[in-house]
């Protein structure tokens, strides 16, 4: 067996990449929530570049990719084989035996869109995917806030996928990974 074949069957390789991507997500989060104009100027991106505008969708893509690889690490650890080549986090969570609430599954769906297209492209391959993401974002990432006594409501970011929200999704999967590794060690596998 080649090193390539060994590494794709080793859950620690999948976990390490998931952890690396989590670190990258942390850097993106910090860049979005700091003096991003100063950082942009230091990096030669220009005075008008604003990390808090440019990075949220990329941040979600990297968050999604880290959760994807963590779920795949669980599958590799449990089954000893390479996971399905999919990016649908809800399906991967089910395959990995990781339980999320329905609301958390909706957040996983947002992150799946980010992995597949939203963090990379201006639009998806089909209009239905775009409509579905807009629906999910409105339902899970924003709350309706009243504007005065007019009866009008505006959408207000609720922070569901800020660092803490993402970390909650990560922690649930990471706990499952720890349980699998602990079980494997007890089996002397």
MIDOSE-1310 file (N, C-alpha, C; in nm, 2 decimals, decimal comma, always signed):
residues 189
xxxx	+0,08/-0,12/+0,00/+0,00/+0,00/+0,00/+0,09/+0,12/+0,00; +0,05/+0,22/-0,08/+0,13/+0,34/-0,09/+0,10/+0,44/+0,02; +0,18/+0,54/+0,04/+0,16/+0,64/+0,15/+0,03/+0,71/+0,12; +0,00/+0,74/-0,01/-0,12/+0,80/-0,05/-0,24/+0,72/+0,00
xxxx	-0,24/+0,59/-0,03/-0,35/+0,50/+0,01/-0,36/+0,50/+0,17; -0,25/+0,50/+0,24/-0,25/+0,49/+0,38/-0,31/+0,62/+0,44; -0,27/+0,74/+0,39/-0,32/+0,86/+0,44/-0,47/+0,89/+0,42; -0,52/+0,84/+0,31/-0,66/+0,86/+0,28/-0,75/+0,77/+0,37
xxxx	-0,68/+0,67/+0,43/-0,76/+0,58/+0,52/-0,73/+0,61/+0,67; -0,64/+0,71/+0,70/-0,61/+0,74/+0,83/-0,69/+0,86/+0,88; -0,77/+0,84/+0,98/-0,86/+0,95/+1,03/-0,78/+1,07/+1,08; -0,66/+1,04/+1,13/-0,58/+1,16/+1,19/-0,55/+1,25/+1,07
xxxx	-0,53/+1,20/+0,95/-0,50/+1,29/+0,84/-0,62/+1,38/+0,81; -0,73/+1,32/+0,81/-0,86/+1,40/+0,79/-0,88/+1,50/+0,90; -0,86/+1,45/+1,02/-0,88/+1,54/+1,14/-0,78/+1,66/+1,14; -0,65/+1,63/+1,10/-0,55/+1,73/+1,10/-0,59/+1,84/+1,00
xxxx	-0,63/+1,80/+0,88/-0,67/+1,90/+0,78/-0,80/+1,98/+0,83; -0,89/+1,91/+0,90/-1,01/+1,98/+0,95/-0,96/+2,08/+1,05; -0,87/+2,05/+1,14/-0,82/+2,14/+1,24/-0,74/+2,26/+1,17; -0,67/+2,23/+1,07/-0,60/+2,34/+1,00/-0,70/+2,44/+0,94
xxxx	-0,81/+2,39/+0,88/-0,91/+2,47/+0,82/-0,98/+2,55/+0,93; -1,00/+2,49/+1,05/-1,06/+2,56/+1,16/-0,97/+2,68/+1,20; -0,84/+2,66/+1,20/-0,74/+2,77/+1,23/-0,75/+2,88/+1,12; -0,77/+2,84/+1,00/-0,78/+2,94/+0,89/-0,91/+3,02/+0,91
xxxx	-1,02/+2,95/+0,95/-1,15/+3,02/+0,98/-1,13/+3,12/+1,09; -1,05/+3,08/+1,19/-1,02/+3,17/+1,30/-0,95/+3,30/+1,25; -0,86/+3,28/+1,16/-0,79/+3,40/+1,11/-0,88/+3,49/+1,03; -0,97/+3,43/+0,95/-1,07/+3,50/+0,87/-1,16/+3,58/+0,96
xxxx	-1,21/+3,51/+1,07/-1,30/+3,57/+1,16/-1,23/+3,69/+1,23; -1,11/+3,67/+1,27/-1,03/+3,78/+1,34/-1,01/+3,90/+1,24; -0,98/+3,87/+1,12/-0,96/+3,97/+1,02/-1,09/+4,05/+0,99; -1,20/+3,98/+0,99/-1,33/+4,05/+0,97/-1,37/+4,13/+1,08
xxxx	-1,32/+4,10/+1,20/-1,37/+4,17/+1,32/-1,26/+4,25/+1,39; -1,17/+4,30/+1,31/-1,06/+4,39/+1,36/-1,05/+4,51/+1,27; -0,95/+4,58/+1,28/-0,93/+4,70/+1,19/-0,89/+4,65/+1,05; -0,99/+4,61/+0,98/-0,97/+4,54/+0,86/-0,91/+4,63/+0,75
xxxx	-0,94/+4,76/+0,76/-0,89/+4,85/+0,66/-0,74/+4,87/+0,67; -0,69/+4,87/+0,80/-0,55/+4,88/+0,83/-0,48/+4,75/+0,77; -0,54/+4,64/+0,80/-0,48/+4,51/+0,75/-0,47/+4,51/+0,60; -0,58/+4,56/+0,53/-0,59/+4,56/+0,39/-0,48/+4,65/+0,33
xxxx	-0,46/+4,77/+0,39/-0,35/+4,86/+0,35/-0,21/+4,79/+0,37; -0,19/+4,73/+0,48/-0,06/+4,67/+0,51/-0,03/+4,56/+0,41; -0,14/+4,49/+0,36/-0,12/+4,38/+0,27/-0,12/+4,43/+0,12; -0,14/+4,56/+0,10/-0,14/+4,61/-0,03/-0,27/+4,59/-0,11
xxxx	-0,38/+4,57/-0,04/-0,51/+4,55/-0,10/-0,58/+4,68/-0,13; -0,53/+4,79/-0,08/-0,59/+4,92/-0,11/-0,67/+4,97/+0,01; -0,69/+5,10/+0,01/-0,77/+5,17/+0,11/-0,91/+5,13/+0,11; -0,97/+5,10/+0,00/-1,11/+5,07/-0,01/-1,15/+4,93/+0,02
xxxx	-1,05/+4,84/+0,04/-1,08/+4,70/+0,06/-1,12/+4,68/+0,21; -1,23/+4,62/+0,23/-1,28/+4,60/+0,37/-1,30/+4,45/+0,39; -1,23/+4,39/+0,48/-1,23/+4,25/+0,51/-1,37/+4,21/+0,56; -1,44/+4,30/+0,63/-1,57/+4,27/+0,69/-1,68/+4,26/+0,58
xxxx	-1,65/+4,31/+0,46/-1,74/+4,30/+0,35/-1,69/+4,18/+0,26; -1,56/+4,17/+0,24/-1,51/+4,07/+0,14/-1,50/+3,93/+0,20; -1,49/+3,91/+0,33/-1,46/+3,77/+0,38/-1,58/+3,69/+0,44; -1,70/+3,74/+0,47/-1,80/+3,65/+0,53/-1,83/+3,53/+0,46
xxxx	-1,85/+3,53/+0,33/-1,88/+3,41/+0,25/-1,76/+3,32/+0,24; -1,64/+3,37/+0,23/-1,52/+3,28/+0,23/-1,51/+3,22/+0,37; -1,53/+3,30/+0,48/-1,53/+3,25/+0,61/-1,62/+3,13/+0,63; -1,74/+3,14/+0,58/-1,84/+3,03/+0,59/-1,79/+2,91/+0,51
xxxx	-1,73/+2,94/+0,39/-1,68/+2,83/+0,31/-1,57/+2,75/+0,39; -1,48/+2,82/+0,45/-1,37/+2,75/+0,53/-1,43/+2,68/+0,65; -1,53/+2,75/+0,72/-1,59/+2,68/+0,83/-1,66/+2,55/+0,79; -1,73/+2,56/+0,67/-1,80/+2,44/+0,62/-1,70/+2,33/+0,58
xxxx	-1,59/+2,37/+0,52/-1,49/+2,27/+0,48/-1,43/+2,20/+0,60; -1,41/+2,28/+0,71/-1,35/+2,22/+0,83/-1,45/+2,12/+0,90; -1,58/+2,16/+0,90/-1,68/+2,06/+0,95/-1,69/+1,94/+0,86; -1,68/+1,96/+0,73/-1,69/+1,85/+0,64/-1,58/+1,75/+0,66
xxxx	-1,45/+1,80/+0,68/-1,34/+1,71/+0,70/-1,35/+1,64/+0,83; -1,40/+1,71/+0,93/-1,41/+1,65/+1,07/-1,51/+1,54/+1,06; -1,63/+1,56/+0,99/-1,73/+1,45/+0,98/-1,67/+1,34/+0,90; -1,59/+1,37/+0,79/-1,53/+1,26/+0,72/-1,42/+1,19/+0,80
xxxx	-1,35/+1,26/+0,89/-1,26/+1,19/+0,98/-1,33/+1,09/+1,07; -1,45/+1,12/+1,11/-1,53/+1,03/+1,19/-1,56/+0,90/+1,11; -1,61/+0,93/+0,99/-1,64/+0,82/+0,90/-1,52/+0,73/+0,87; -1,41/+0,79/+0,85/-1,29/+0,71/+0,82/-1,25/+0,63/+0,95
xxxx	-1,26/+0,70/+1,06/-1,22/+0,62/+1,19/-1,32/+0,51/+1,21; -1,44/+0,53/+1,19/-1,54/+0,42/+1,22/-1,54/+0,31/+1,11; -1,53/+0,34/+0,99/-1,54/+0,25/+0,88/-1,41/+0,20/+0,82; -1,30/+0,28/+0,84/-1,17/+0,24/+0,79/-1,16/+0,25/+0,64
xxxx	-1,25/+0,34/+0,58/-1,25/+0,36/+0,43/-1,28/+0,50/+0,40; -1,24/+0,54/+0,28/-1,26/+0,68/+0,24/-1,41/+0,71/+0,24; -1,45/+0,83/+0,29/-1,60/+0,87/+0,28/-1,64/+0,90/+0,14; -1,77/+0,91/+0,13/-1,83/+0,95/+0,00/-1,78/+1,09/-0,04
xxxx	-1,76/+1,11/-0,17/-1,70/+1,24/-0,21/-1,82/+1,34/-0,23; -1,88/+1,38/-0,12/-1,99/+1,48/-0,12/-1,96/+1,59/-0,03; -2,03/+1,70/-0,04/-2,01/+1,82/+0,04/-2,14/+1,86/+0,12; -2,24/+1,77/+0,12/-2,36/+1,80/+0,19/-2,35/+1,76/+0,34
xxxx	-2,33/+1,86/+0,42/-2,29/+1,83/+0,56/-2,40/+1,76/+0,64; -2,52/+1,79/+0,61/-2,64/+1,72/+0,67/-2,62/+1,57/+0,65; -2,59/+1,53/+0,52/-2,58/+1,39/+0,49/-2,45/+1,33/+0,55; -2,34/+1,40/+0,55/-2,22/+1,35/+0,61/-2,24/+1,33/+0,76
xxxx	-2,31/+1,43/+0,83/-2,34/+1,41/+0,97/-2,42/+1,28/+1,00; -2,52/+1,26/+0,91/-2,59/+1,13/+0,93/-2,50/+1,01/+0,91; -2,42/+1,01/+0,81/-2,33/+0,90/+0,78/-2,23/+0,88/+0,90; -2,19/+0,99/+0,96/-2,09/+0,99/+1,07/-2,16/+0,96/+1,20
xxxx	-2,29/+0,96/+1,21/-2,37/+0,93/+1,33/-2,36/+1,05/+1,43; -2,35/+1,17/+1,37/-2,34/+1,29/+1,45/-2,48/+1,36/+1,45; -2,54/+1,38/+1,57/-2,67/+1,43/+1,58/-2,67/+1,58/+1,60; -2,74/+1,65/+1,51/-2,76/+1,80/+1,52/-2,91/+1,82/+1,53
xxxx	-2,94/+1,94/+1,59/-3,08/+1,98/+1,59/-3,13/+2,02/+1,45; -3,26/+2,02/+1,43/-3,30/+2,07/+1,30/-3,25/+2,21/+1,26; -3,24/+2,30/+1,36/-3,19/+2,43/+1,33/-3,04/+2,43/+1,30; -2,97/+2,34/+1,37/-2,82/+2,33/+1,33/-2,81/+2,26/+1,20
xxxx	-2,90/+2,17/+1,16/-2,89/+2,11/+1,03/-2,91/+2,22/+0,92; -3,00/+2,31/+0,95/-3,02/+2,42/+0,85/-2,89/+2,50/+0,84; -2,82/+2,52/+0,95/-2,69/+2,60/+0,94/-2,59/+2,51/+0,86; -2,59/+2,38/+0,88/-2,50/+2,29/+0,80/-2,54/+2,31/+0,65
xxxx	-2,67/+2,33/+0,62/-2,71/+2,35/+0,48/-2,65/+2,48/+0,43; -2,65/+2,58/+0,51/-2,59/+2,71/+0,47/-2,44/+2,69/+0,44; -2,37/+2,62/+0,53/-2,23/+2,59/+0,51/-2,21/+2,50/+0,39; -2,30/+2,41/+0,36/-2,28/+2,32/+0,24/-2,29/+2,41/+0,11
xxxx	-2,38/+2,50/+0,11/-2,39/+2,60/-0,01/-2,25/+2,68/-0,02; -2,20/+2,72/+0,10/-2,07/+2,79/+0,10/-1,96/+2,71/+0,04; -1,96/+2,58/+0,08/-1,85/+2,49/+0,03/-1,87/+2,47/-0,12; -1,99/+2,45/-0,17/-2,01/+2,41/-0,31/-2,00/+2,53/-0,40
xxxx	-2,05/+2,65/-0,36/-2,04/+2,76/-0,46/-2,03/+2,89/-0,39; -2,10/+2,92/-0,28/-2,11/+3,05/-0,23/-1,98/+3,12/-0,19; -1,89/+3,04/-0,14/-1,76/+3,10/-0,10/-1,66/+3,11/-0,22; -1,70/+3,05/-0,34/-1,61/+3,05/-0,45/-1,66/+3,13/-0,57
xxxx	-1,78/+3,13/-0,59/-1,84/+3,19/-0,72/-1,94/+3,29/-0,69; -1,97/+3,38/-0,78/-2,07/+3,49/-0,76/-2,21/+3,43/-0,76; -2,23/+3,33/-0,84/-2,36/+3,26/-0,84/-2,35/+3,11/-0,86; -2,45/+3,03/-0,82/-2,44/+2,89/-0,84/-2,47/+2,85/-0,99
xxxx	-2,46/+2,72/-1,02/-2,49/+2,67/-1,15/-2,63/+2,68/-1,19; -2,72/+2,69/-1,08/-2,86/+2,69/-1,11/-2,93/+2,79/-1,02; -3,03/+2,85/-1,06/-3,10/+2,96/-0,99/-3,17/+2,90/-0,86; -3,21/+2,78/-0,86/-3,28/+2,72/-0,75/-3,19/+2,71/-0,63
xxxx	-3,06/+2,68/-0,65/-2,96/+2,68/-0,54/-2,95/+2,82/-0,48; -2,95/+2,92/-0,56/-2,94/+3,05/-0,51/-3,06/+3,09/-0,42; -3,18/+3,06/-0,47/-3,30/+3,08/-0,40/-3,31/+3,01/-0,27; -3,26/+2,88/-0,27/-3,25/+2,80/-0,15/-3,16/+2,86/-0,04
xxxx	-3,05/+2,91/-0,09/-2,95/+2,98/+0,01/-3,01/+3,10/+0,07; -3,08/+3,18/-0,02/-3,14/+3,31/+0,03/-3,25/+3,27/+0,14; -3,33/+3,17/+0,11/-3,43/+3,13/+0,21/-3,36/+3,08/+0,34; -3,26/+3,00/+0,33/-3,19/+2,95/+0,45/-3,13/+3,07/+0,53
xxxx	-3,07/+3,16/+0,46/-3,01/+3,27/+0,52/-3,11/+3,36/+0,60; -3,22/+3,38/+0,53/-3,33/+3,46/+0,59/-3,38/+3,39/+0,72; -3,40/+3,26/+0,71/-3,46/+3,19/+0,82/-3,36/+3,17/+0,93; -3,24/+3,14/+0,91/-3,14/+3,10/+1,01/-3,04/+3,20/+1,05
xxxx	-3,00/+3,30/+0,96/-2,90/+3,39/+0,99/-2,94/+3,53/+1,02; -3,07/+3,55/+1,01/-3,13/+3,69/+1,03/-3,26/+3,67/+1,11; -3,28/+3,78/+1,20/-3,41/+3,79/+1,27/-3,48/+3,91/+1,22; -3,61/+3,91/+1,22/-3,69/+4,02/+1,18/-3,71/+4,11/+1,30
xxxx	-3,66/+4,24/+1,28/-3,67/+4,34/+1,39/-3,77/+4,45/+1,35; -3,86/+4,49/+1,44/-3,95/+4,59/+1,40/-3,88/+4,73/+1,39; -3,94/+4,81/+1,30/-3,88/+4,95/+1,28/-3,99/+5,04/+1,33; -3,97/+5,09/+1,45/-4,06/+5,19/+1,51/-4,20/+5,12/+1,53
xxxx	-4,30/+5,21/+1,51/-4,44/+5,17/+1,53/-4,50/+5,14/+1,39; -4,42/+5,14/+1,28/-4,48/+5,13/+1,15/-4,53/+4,99/+1,11; -4,49/+4,89/+1,18/-4,53/+4,76/+1,15/-4,43/+4,70/+1,05; -4,34/+4,78/+1,00/-4,23/+4,73/+0,91/-4,13/+4,66/+0,99
xxxx	-4,06/+4,56/+0,93/-3,96/+4,48/+0,99/-3,84/+4,48/+0,90; -3,72/+4,48/+0,96/-3,60/+4,47/+0,88/-3,53/+4,34/+0,92; -3,44/+4,29/+0,84/-3,36/+4,17/+0,87/-3,24/+4,22/+0,94; -3,21/+4,15/+1,06/-3,09/+4,19/+1,14/-3,01/+4,06/+1,16
xxxx	-2,88/+4,07/+1,13/-2,79/+3,95/+1,15/-2,80/+3,90/+1,29; -2,82/+3,77/+1,31/-2,84/+3,71/+1,44/-2,71/+3,64/+1,50; -2,61/+3,64/+1,42/-2,49/+3,58/+1,47/-2,48/+3,42/+1,48; -2,58/+3,36/+1,41/-2,59/+3,21/+1,42/-2,46/+3,14/+1,37
xxxx	-2,40/+3,20/+1,27/-2,27/+3,15/+1,22/-2,15/+3,23/+1,25; -2,16/+3,31/+1,36/-2,04/+3,38/+1,40/-1,94/+3,28/+1,46; -1,83/+3,32/+1,52/-1,74/+3,22/+1,57/-1,80/+3,13/+1,67; -1,88/+3,18/+1,76/-1,94/+3,09/+1,86/-2,04/+2,99/+1,80
xxxx	-2,12/+3,04/+1,71/-2,21/+2,95/+1,64/-2,15/+2,84/+1,56; -2,04/+2,88/+1,49/-1,97/+2,78/+1,42/-1,90/+2,68/+1,51; -1,84/+2,73/+1,62/-1,77/+2,65/+1,72/-1,86/+2,55/+1,78; -1,99/+2,58/+1,80/-2,08/+2,49/+1,85/-2,10/+2,37/+1,76
xxxx	-2,11/+2,40/+1,63/-2,12/+2,29/+1,53/-1,99/+2,20/+1,53; -1,88/+2,27/+1,54/-1,75/+2,20/+1,54/-1,74/+2,11/+1,67; -1,78/+2,16/+1,78/-1,77/+2,09/+1,91/-1,85/+1,97/+1,91; -1,97/+1,97/+1,85/-2,06/+1,86/+1,85/-1,99/+1,74/+1,77
xxxx	-1,94/+1,78/+1,65/-1,87/+1,68/+1,57/-1,74/+1,63/+1,64; -1,66/+1,73/+1,70/-1,54/+1,69/+1,76/-1,56/+1,60/+1,88; -1,67/+1,62/+1,96/-1,70/+1,53/+2,07/-1,73/+1,39/+2,01; -1,80/+1,38/+1,90/-1,83/+1,25/+1,84/-1,70/+1,18/+1,79
xxxx	-1,60/+1,26/+1,74/-1,47/+1,21/+1,70/-1,40/+1,15/+1,82; -1,40/+1,22/+1,93/-1,33/+1,18/+2,05/-1,40/+1,05/+2,10; -1,53/+1,03/+2,09/-1,59/+0,91/+2,13/-1,55/+0,79/+2,04; -1,54/+0,82/+1,91/-1,50/+0,71/+1,82/-1,36/+0,67/+1,85
xxxx	-1,27/+0,76/+1,87/-1,13/+0,73/+1,89/-1,12/+0,66/+2,02; -1,19/+0,70/+2,13/-1,19/+0,64/+2,26/-1,24/+0,49/+2,25; -1,35/+0,47/+2,17/-1,40/+0,34/+2,15/-1,30/+0,25/+2,08; -1,24/+0,31/+1,98/-1,14/+0,23/+1,90/-1,02/+0,18/+1,99
xxxx	-0,98/+0,28/+2,07/-0,87/+0,25/+2,16/-0,90/+0,13/+2,26; -1,03/+0,14/+2,31/-1,07/+0,03/+2,40/-1,09/-0,10/+2,33; -1,11/-0,10/+2,20/-1,12/-0,22/+2,12/-0,98/-0,28/+2,08; -0,88/-0,19/+2,11/-0,74/-0,22/+2,07/-0,74/-0,25/+1,92
x	-0,80/-0,16/+1,84/-0,81/-0,17/+1,70/-0,69/-0,09/+1,64
